[in-house]
Amino acid sequence: MFLSREKRRELLQFNDNRLRLFGIPILSIIIMAVFFDTQPFNQFIALTITWFITIGITTVFWHLNRAISIYVRLWFKNDTSAKRYFILFLIITFVTVGFTWVSNCISLHYSSEKEKITTSLLVRSYVCNLLVTYMITAIYETVYFFKKWQQSNTITQELKIENYHTQLNVLKANMSPHFLFNSLNTLASIVPKKPELAQEFIQNLSQVYRYILEMKDEKTVSVSDEMNLLNAYLFLLNVRFEKNISLTVNVPNSLYTKSIVPLSLQILIENVVKHNVISSSRPLIVTIYSDESEEYITVKNNLQPKRTNEYSSKFGHISIIKRYQLVSNKAVIIDTTDEYYSVSIPLL
């Protein structure tokens, strides 16, 4: 399969034109100094011929190993695991030994001075070619590893910034006068009649705030931790709206060890409550469940939007989508009809 120049550079992680231009001659000089007899160095013509032959061999092996590295990365989708390195090592070793064996057979067959082709010379050709192969591969893999390390650091910093933004916006939403008024109003209404329920309400409210503050540096959290937060948040909503909201969670315990981005479920539920009518005549039905493949968790609600001109920054969805782009190739799926609205977030 032929790859475009842009695709090859994408897989290499850099433009290697200058590396090849200077690397091939320099590597050929190193090989000459290490593996060839010093006698030809006393003769300029012999030295020049030897150098050009070495450059030719180095060029062939350079581009051959460059191509192998590119396609191995393509097959493994930029994976940096030990398995990819092991497969790469086997392929380049097999190809190099095979290429050297063929060239040696040709030399033995057509050479007029076969007696000069000794076993030590043949062994040296294998060692020399393998050294060239490993040096070229080491150069590309070192650059690749460094580029991946830089990308990882960049993504980590971006994710930290996005998490801080998420935390700040969630705190703003939960500390807004509207949210605090509703929470305190709910608390005031249940204290005289149900003091035990009021105490539980306070405990769950503090659990929500404590979790928001503790997750600021986390890239991902376990589904178990997120469900604990969600249960506390759902408790607050159940007390506040009573029978006007139906909240159902159907996520098997087997998925609790997987991960999702922090506060994703709480933000989705918060958006549902914010943008839909909730009343005794129009109860809001929210279901949280996993799909059959157990790769996504979905938050789905019946659609009954408020008829207001209230401004929406769409912070919730944008934040979740952006953070998933930083930690996973899986996309957040948003599905809406006239009857329902759902958002599916990937499990990691």
Secondary structure as a PSIPRED ss2 file (coil, helix, strand):
# PSIPRED VFORMAT (PSIPRED V4.0)

   1 M C   1.000  0.000  0.000
   2 F C   1.000  0.000  0.000
   3 L C   1.000  0.000  0.000
   4 S C   1.000  0.000  0.000
   5 R H   0.000  1.000  0.000
   6 E H   0.000  1.000  0.000
   7 K H   0.000  1.000  0.000
   8 R H   0.000  1.000  0.000
   9 R H   0.000  1.000  0.000
  10 E H   0.000  1.000  0.000
  11 L H   0.000  1.000  0.000
  12 L H   0.000  1.000  0.000
  13 Q C   1.000  0.000  0.000
  14 F C   1.000  0.000  0.000
  15 N C   1.000  0.000  0.000
  16 D C   1.000  0.000  0.000
  17 N H   0.000  1.000  0.000
  18 R H   0.000  1.000  0.000
  19 L H   0.000  1.000  0.000
  20 R H   0.000  1.000  0.000
  21 L H   0.000  1.000  0.000
  22 F H   0.000  1.000  0.000
  23 G H   0.000  1.000  0.000
  24 I H   0.000  1.000  0.000
  25 P H   0.000  1.000  0.000
  26 I H   0.000  1.000  0.000
  27 L H   0.000  1.000  0.000
  28 S H   0.000  1.000  0.000
  29 I H   0.000  1.000  0.000
  30 I H   0.000  1.000  0.000
  31 I H   0.000  1.000  0.000
  32 M H   0.000  1.000  0.000
  33 A H   0.000  1.000  0.000
  34 V H   0.000  1.000  0.000
  35 F H   0.000  1.000  0.000
  36 F C   1.000  0.000  0.000
  37 D C   1.000  0.000  0.000
  38 T C   1.000  0.000  0.000
  39 Q H   0.000  1.000  0.000
  40 P H   0.000  1.000  0.000
  41 F H   0.000  1.000  0.000
  42 N H   0.000  1.000  0.000
  43 Q C   1.000  0.000  0.000
  44 F H   0.000  1.000  0.000
  45 I H   0.000  1.000  0.000
  46 A H   0.000  1.000  0.000
  47 L H   0.000  1.000  0.000
  48 T H   0.000  1.000  0.000
  49 I H   0.000  1.000  0.000
  50 T H   0.000  1.000  0.000
  51 W H   0.000  1.000  0.000
  52 F H   0.000  1.000  0.000
  53 I H   0.000  1.000  0.000
  54 T H   0.000  1.000  0.000
  55 I H   0.000  1.000  0.000
  56 G H   0.000  1.000  0.000
  57 I H   0.000  1.000  0.000
  58 T H   0.000  1.000  0.000
  59 T H   0.000  1.000  0.000
  60 V H   0.000  1.000  0.000
  61 F H   0.000  1.000  0.000
  62 W H   0.000  1.000  0.000
  63 H H   0.000  1.000  0.000
  64 L H   0.000  1.000  0.000
  65 N H   0.000  1.000  0.000
  66 R H   0.000  1.000  0.000
  67 A H   0.000  1.000  0.000
  68 I H   0.000  1.000  0.000
  69 S H   0.000  1.000  0.000
  70 I H   0.000  1.000  0.000
  71 Y H   0.000  1.000  0.000
  72 V H   0.000  1.000  0.000
  73 R H   0.000  1.000  0.000
  74 L H   0.000  1.000  0.000
  75 W H   0.000  1.000  0.000
  76 F C   1.000  0.000  0.000
  77 K C   1.000  0.000  0.000
  78 N C   1.000  0.000  0.000
  79 D C   1.000  0.000  0.000
  80 T C   1.000  0.000  0.000
  81 S C   1.000  0.000  0.000
  82 A H   0.000  1.000  0.000
  83 K H   0.000  1.000  0.000
  84 R H   0.000  1.000  0.000
  85 Y H   0.000  1.000  0.000
  86 F H   0.000  1.000  0.000
  87 I H   0.000  1.000  0.000
  88 L H   0.000  1.000  0.000
  89 F H   0.000  1.000  0.000
  90 L H   0.000  1.000  0.000
  91 I H   0.000  1.000  0.000
  92 I H   0.000  1.000  0.000
  93 T H   0.000  1.000  0.000
  94 F H   0.000  1.000  0.000
  95 V H   0.000  1.000  0.000
  96 T H   0.000  1.000  0.000
  97 V H   0.000  1.000  0.000
  98 G H   0.000  1.000  0.000
  99 F H   0.000  1.000  0.000
 100 T H   0.000  1.000  0.000
 101 W H   0.000  1.000  0.000
 102 V H   0.000  1.000  0.000
 103 S H   0.000  1.000  0.000
 104 N H   0.000  1.000  0.000
 105 C H   0.000  1.000  0.000
 106 I H   0.000  1.000  0.000
 107 S H   0.000  1.000  0.000
 108 L H   0.000  1.000  0.000
 109 H H   0.000  1.000  0.000
 110 Y H   0.000  1.000  0.000
 111 S C   1.000  0.000  0.000
 112 S C   1.000  0.000  0.000
 113 E C   1.000  0.000  0.000
 114 K H   0.000  1.000  0.000
 115 E H   0.000  1.000  0.000
 116 K H   0.000  1.000  0.000
 117 I C   1.000  0.000  0.000
 118 T C   1.000  0.000  0.000
 119 T H   0.000  1.000  0.000
 120 S H   0.000  1.000  0.000
 121 L H   0.000  1.000  0.000
 122 L H   0.000  1.000  0.000
 123 V H   0.000  1.000  0.000
 124 R H   0.000  1.000  0.000
 125 S H   0.000  1.000  0.000
 126 Y H   0.000  1.000  0.000
 127 V H   0.000  1.000  0.000
 128 C H   0.000  1.000  0.000
 129 N H   0.000  1.000  0.000
 130 L H   0.000  1.000  0.000
 131 L H   0.000  1.000  0.000
 132 V H   0.000  1.000  0.000
 133 T H   0.000  1.000  0.000
 134 Y H   0.000  1.000  0.000
 135 M H   0.000  1.000  0.000
 136 I H   0.000  1.000  0.000
 137 T H   0.000  1.000  0.000
 138 A H   0.000  1.000  0.000
 139 I H   0.000  1.000  0.000
 140 Y H   0.000  1.000  0.000
 141 E H   0.000  1.000  0.000
 142 T H   0.000  1.000  0.000
 143 V H   0.000  1.000  0.000
 144 Y H   0.000  1.000  0.000
 145 F H   0.000  1.000  0.000
 146 F H   0.000  1.000  0.000
 147 K H   0.000  1.000  0.000
 148 K H   0.000  1.000  0.000
 149 W H   0.000  1.000  0.000
 150 Q H   0.000  1.000  0.000
 151 Q H   0.000  1.000  0.000
 152 S H   0.000  1.000  0.000
 153 N H   0.000  1.000  0.000
 154 T H   0.000  1.000  0.000
 155 I H   0.000  1.000  0.000
 156 T H   0.000  1.000  0.000
 157 Q H   0.000  1.000  0.000
 158 E H   0.000  1.000  0.000
 159 L H   0.000  1.000  0.000
 160 K H   0.000  1.000  0.000
 161 I H   0.000  1.000  0.000
 162 E H   0.000  1.000  0.000
 163 N H   0.000  1.000  0.000
 164 Y H   0.000  1.000  0.000
 165 H H   0.000  1.000  0.000
 166 T H   0.000  1.000  0.000
 167 Q H   0.000  1.000  0.000
 168 L H   0.000  1.000  0.000
 169 N H   0.000  1.000  0.000
 170 V H   0.000  1.000  0.000
 171 L H   0.000  1.000  0.000
 172 K H   0.000  1.000  0.000
 173 A H   0.000  1.000  0.000
 174 N H   0.000  1.000  0.000
 175 M C   1.000  0.000  0.000
 176 S C   1.000  0.000  0.000
 177 P H   0.000  1.000  0.000
 178 H H   0.000  1.000  0.000
 179 F H   0.000  1.000  0.000
 180 L H   0.000  1.000  0.000
 181 F H   0.000  1.000  0.000
 182 N H   0.000  1.000  0.000
 183 S H   0.000  1.000  0.000
 184 L H   0.000  1.000  0.000
 185 N H   0.000  1.000  0.000
 186 T H   0.000  1.000  0.000
 187 L H   0.000  1.000  0.000
 188 A H   0.000  1.000  0.000
 189 S H   0.000  1.000  0.000
 190 I H   0.000  1.000  0.000
 191 V C   1.000  0.000  0.000
 192 P C   1.000  0.000  0.000
 193 K C   1.000  0.000  0.000
 194 K C   1.000  0.000  0.000
 195 P H   0.000  1.000  0.000
 196 E H   0.000  1.000  0.000
 197 L H   0.000  1.000  0.000
 198 A H   0.000  1.000  0.000
 199 Q H   0.000  1.000  0.000
 200 E H   0.000  1.000  0.000
 201 F H   0.000  1.000  0.000
 202 I H   0.000  1.000  0.000
 203 Q H   0.000  1.000  0.000
 204 N H   0.000  1.000  0.000
 205 L H   0.000  1.000  0.000
 206 S H   0.000  1.000  0.000
 207 Q H   0.000  1.000  0.000
 208 V H   0.000  1.000  0.000
 209 Y H   0.000  1.000  0.000
 210 R H   0.000  1.000  0.000
 211 Y H   0.000  1.000  0.000
 212 I H   0.000  1.000  0.000
 213 L H   0.000  1.000  0.000
 214 E H   0.000  1.000  0.000
 215 M C   1.000  0.000  0.000
 216 K C   1.000  0.000  0.000
 217 D C   1.000  0.000  0.000
 218 E C   1.000  0.000  0.000
 219 K C   1.000  0.000  0.000
 220 T C   1.000  0.000  0.000
 221 V E   0.000  0.000  1.000
 222 S E   0.000  0.000  1.000
 223 V H   0.000  1.000  0.000
 224 S H   0.000  1.000  0.000
 225 D H   0.000  1.000  0.000
 226 E H   0.000  1.000  0.000
 227 M H   0.000  1.000  0.000
 228 N H   0.000  1.000  0.000
 229 L H   0.000  1.000  0.000
 230 L H   0.000  1.000  0.000
 231 N H   0.000  1.000  0.000
 232 A H   0.000  1.000  0.000
 233 Y H   0.000  1.000  0.000
 234 L H   0.000  1.000  0.000
 235 F H   0.000  1.000  0.000
 236 L H   0.000  1.000  0.000
 237 L H   0.000  1.000  0.000
 238 N H   0.000  1.000  0.000
 239 V H   0.000  1.000  0.000
 240 R H   0.000  1.000  0.000
 241 F H   0.000  1.000  0.000
 242 E H   0.000  1.000  0.000
 243 K H   0.000  1.000  0.000
 244 N H   0.000  1.000  0.000
 245 I E   0.000  0.000  1.000
 246 S E   0.000  0.000  1.000
 247 L E   0.000  0.000  1.000
 248 T E   0.000  0.000  1.000
 249 V E   0.000  0.000  1.000
 250 N E   0.000  0.000  1.000
 251 V C   1.000  0.000  0.000
 252 P C   1.000  0.000  0.000
 253 N H   0.000  1.000  0.000
 254 S H   0.000  1.000  0.000
 255 L H   0.000  1.000  0.000
 256 Y C   1.000  0.000  0.000
 257 T C   1.000  0.000  0.000
 258 K C   1.000  0.000  0.000
 259 S E   0.000  0.000  1.000
 260 I E   0.000  0.000  1.000
 261 V C   1.000  0.000  0.000
 262 P C   1.000  0.000  0.000
 263 L C   1.000  0.000  0.000
 264 S H   0.000  1.000  0.000
 265 L H   0.000  1.000  0.000
 266 Q H   0.000  1.000  0.000
 267 I H   0.000  1.000  0.000
 268 L H   0.000  1.000  0.000
 269 I H   0.000  1.000  0.000
 270 E H   0.000  1.000  0.000
 271 N H   0.000  1.000  0.000
 272 V H   0.000  1.000  0.000
 273 V H   0.000  1.000  0.000
 274 K H   0.000  1.000  0.000
 275 H H   0.000  1.000  0.000
 276 N E   0.000  0.000  1.000
 277 V C   1.000  0.000  0.000
 278 I C   1.000  0.000  0.000
 279 S C   1.000  0.000  0.000
 280 S C   1.000  0.000  0.000
 281 S C   1.000  0.000  0.000
 282 R C   1.000  0.000  0.000
 283 P C   1.000  0.000  0.000
 284 L E   0.000  0.000  1.000
 285 I E   0.000  0.000  1.000
 286 V E   0.000  0.000  1.000
 287 T E   0.000  0.000  1.000
 288 I E   0.000  0.000  1.000
 289 Y E   0.000  0.000  1.000
 290 S E   0.000  0.000  1.000
 291 D C   1.000  0.000  0.000
 292 E C   1.000  0.000  0.000
 293 S C   1.000  0.000  0.000
 294 E C   1.000  0.000  0.000
 295 E C   1.000  0.000  0.000
 296 Y E   0.000  0.000  1.000
 297 I E   0.000  0.000  1.000
 298 T E   0.000  0.000  1.000
 299 V E   0.000  0.000  1.000
 300 K E   0.000  0.000  1.000
 301 N E   0.000  0.000  1.000
 302 N E   0.000  0.000  1.000
 303 L C   1.000  0.000  0.000
 304 Q C   1.000  0.000  0.000
 305 P E   0.000  0.000  1.000
 306 K C   1.000  0.000  0.000
 307 R C   1.000  0.000  0.000
 308 T C   1.000  0.000  0.000
 309 N C   1.000  0.000  0.000
 310 E C   1.000  0.000  0.000
 311 Y C   1.000  0.000  0.000
 312 S C   1.000  0.000  0.000
 313 S C   1.000  0.000  0.000
 314 K C   1.000  0.000  0.000
 315 F H   0.000  1.000  0.000
 316 G H   0.000  1.000  0.000
 317 H H   0.000  1.000  0.000
 318 I H   0.000  1.000  0.000
 319 S H   0.000  1.000  0.000
 320 I H   0.000  1.000  0.000
 321 I H   0.000  1.000  0.000
 322 K H   0.000  1.000  0.000
 323 R H   0.000  1.000  0.000
 324 Y H   0.000  1.000  0.000
 325 Q H   0.000  1.000  0.000
 326 L H   0.000  1.000  0.000
 327 V H   0.000  1.000  0.000
 328 S C   1.000  0.000  0.000
 329 N C   1.000  0.000  0.000
 330 K C   1.000  0.000  0.000
 331 A C   1.000  0.000  0.000
 332 V C   1.000  0.000  0.000
 333 I E   0.000  0.000  1.000
 334 I E   0.000  0.000  1.000
 335 D E   0.000  0.000  1.000
 336 T E   0.000  0.000  1.000
 337 T C   1.000  0.000  0.000
 338 D C   1.000  0.000  0.000
 339 E C   1.000  0.000  0.000
 340 Y E   0.000  0.000  1.000
 341 Y E   0.000  0.000  1.000
 342 S E   0.000  0.000  1.000
 343 V E   0.000  0.000  1.000
 344 S E   0.000  0.000  1.000
 345 I E   0.000  0.000  1.000
 346 P E   0.000  0.000  1.000
 347 L C   1.000  0.000  0.000
 348 L C   1.000  0.000  0.000
